[in-house]
Amino acid sequence: MRYAGEKKFNIWTVLTLILLACFLMFVIFPIALLLIKSLFTGGQVNLSYFAKFFMRKYYWSTLVNSFKVTIVSTLIACIIGVPMAYVLRSIKIPGSEFLNILIVISYLSPPFIGAYAWIQLLGRNGFITRMINMLFHVKLSGIYGFSGIVLVFSLQSFPLIYMYVSGALKNLDNSLNEAAEMLGCNAFERVTKVIFPLVMPSLLAGMLLVFMRVFSDFGTPMIIGEGYKTFPVTLYTQFMGEVGTNDSFAASMCVIVILIALMFFFIQKLLGRKFTYSMTALKPIQAQYAKGGKRVAAYLFSYLITFVAALPQLTVIVTSFIGTINGSLFNGKFTLDNYRNIFAKGNTIAIRNTYLFGVAAIIIVVICGILISYLSVRKKNPLTAVLDTLTMFPYIVPGSVLGISFLYAFNGKPFMLGGTAVIIIISLSIRRMPYTIRSSTAIIGQISPSIEEASISLGASQMKTFLKITIPMMLPGVLSGAIMSWITLISELSSSVILYTNKTMTLTVAIYSEVIRSNFGNAAVYSTILTLTSILSLLLFFKLTGSKDLSV
Amino acid sequence: MGASITIQNAVKRYGKDTIINGLSLDIQPGEFFTLLGPSGCGKTTLLRMIIGFNSIEGGTFRINDRIINNIPTNKRNIGMVFQNYAVFPHMSVFDNVAFGLKNRKMSKEEIDRKVDEILKIVKIDHLKDRMPAKLSGGQQQRVALARAIVIQPEVLLMDEPLSNLDAKLRVEMRNAIKRIQKQIGITTVYVTHDQEEALAVSDRIAVMNGGVIQQIDTPARVYQRPANRFVSNFIGLSNFLPAQVHKGGETSLRFHRNGGYRISIKNLSPDVQDGQIVLTAIRPEEFVIHASGEEGLKATVQSSVFLGTATHYFLKLEDGAEIEAIQSADVWEQIPNGTMVCLRVKARKINVFTEDGSQALIVREENL
């Protein structure tokens, strides 16, 4: 929309072009490079790498493994998450706000920390394993491989399903429930015939996110999978082991992941379009006191599940205070040695980097988010539409693939960005961009254009209106979104682990490499710092927004 | 086919707050009965007690002599239309209306027949396969109504069903609701805070305030002979002027604070004492405006609003009270602001209450 007297080529066009150039450079160029590397060898079309992948069982079986793990984990996450959301929304449970926070926190920590914590509990030498072996005189060998991966992923993912379904239930007007009751439905039929179909679209959206997250996560199977290899693990080892020698094979595998992600993205879009209901609840479902057995069951269920979900965090925090033998075996004595190891010896570069990179990326994301959402909502034209579509690309590109493509594109001349902080900050920003832009677009959609028109009619220029009216009105929403982005960014592993050097190591990378080196004492301290940062940020978010609900 | 509803000594508490304390009510078979009152007066609470969404802390609720206190909602056979329609967004119009019938395990042919029939009655049979998102507010309201009555409930409840519609649609829908209710003869309890809507649709109105029923009467009665000051000002508008009773020969009222204008009154209750101070409630149209100097209440015109069929005058009396009077359009000239006038009162129409406004002192026409 152009106002009277506005030139066709103006400041907004310039901004659009600059942003467009950035996204072409940092999103399209690396991915195009991947595609070229996978398809062409020496200027000739060469599909042999794809053929190699699908001919050898060693490779394609990892894809099958990945699907198995992902499907089973997603289903278990639904089986836990959906009833959890329904119970907490419909039954009054003392301390439910506390449970809610614990569930959210267990979702926000990186999955591989869960994997390493569960090894501490259920692994070969795990705390619980040893107890069971002692009590029952058995020789359990711990949870590894398929079951271990599924355990970690399910517990890590159900909170996301919980949050999506809980959000949908909040928008469901109780009169729909009452109408079904008056028309002769009992409690069970009300859930199956009315409530479940109405939360289905949100459930599908949540399932897709879980699916993508689990499918592309490599830290967890790396740590707890042992012999059970999933696709991202193979991709990572292929790339890390054979940089320079077999770029094209790794590139082909990246293309395969992107295609799979794309497929699920469109399936979800298709299903989502078919069942979308706009609902706003005048009277949301009220949580009510349950009686007797129902009450006991509800309390037990919600507390037990939350406890199990929060157990990894708890384990990490407790073990950070337990002394170790050579850094790897916990000796059971409480001490601050682990913290001394980190802080007294000056191993704090990872902590500093995490805060620094996180803040820098957030600033970039917020500025781009505000600009792009403003351009695509208020200045609709073909150029801004292209920009809007481009910004959604990183949504379907898994982190490790983005990392690999960045290295291919910017490591050497002329960019020479390999090993710099810049490349990590950009990759973090790019990964978070789609989420921030979606939420900013929603925020700007709620601001009536007539407010801006009022400002212009009172003599302000468009730029002044944008700076003095639009941005201040968007800011509260954008800032609370930025805190959520911050929490997600500091727990990012999959692209940083590919792009880091010793100087640009972040907390998650440090935890990962300490775990791989069996330095569990240090890993526990780093994890505790990460968890505490997340919890404090989350509390800040709740304080600022005054709500207890999260949108992801 | 309508059923009677009898409520005796109903009590509703939320925690320690008592919302309704000992309310009793009789609704006749086939009657269109309205609960009218300001928001928070307990009308919706009472309605939700009838259908079973609110628990009943005391008293008995009967439908046709069957006590329903402990019958779950889905077994009560009561239909309800909700304020926000509550049309299931994931089902077509047909499926919405058929939903209750399917729960009653009817044959498919019978369901088809009944749904078609009811959709014709509410006049949306052409929208049978539409999804709710593609319906206007009025059409969704018709779906909600059809869905509630197709199950042939003994009683139909409506909770402010028109409050989400625009003004024009509201009038159209309320006429449609009344027509359909009469056509199928179902006992209906209707909740609203809109007095005009209540007057238009009801057979009888119960005016509620603070959890207590102030008056139950036909619309005309509630308007003409309100039971107390609250009702006379909630339904329509009244000017309240104190007056003194003079007995002997002919009973009269003297507006002692406004120049002693006297009107004779025939229908005052016999227990009123000579010299007692009472409160008169005079509706704007019960004043007649005369030129200054004649007999009546002396008043000054402050401002006026011309509304086509009538002109509303805002006037100030001698004692400073501000009142409103209506002059119908058969008088051509507008009275300019600042003019002194005299107001006469149509004594047969006005209402008289005790000084605190709690009790009517007029002998009602049927008792004369």
Interface residues (C-beta under 8 A of the other chain):
Chain A: D173 S175 L176 E178 A179 A180 E181 M182 L183 G184 C185 N186 E189 K193 V194 P197 L198 M200 F275 Y277 S278 M279 L282
Chain B: I51 F53 T73 N74 K75 R76 I78 G79 M80 F82 Q83 N84 A86 F88 P89 H90 F99 G100 N103 R104 A133 A144 R147 A148 I151
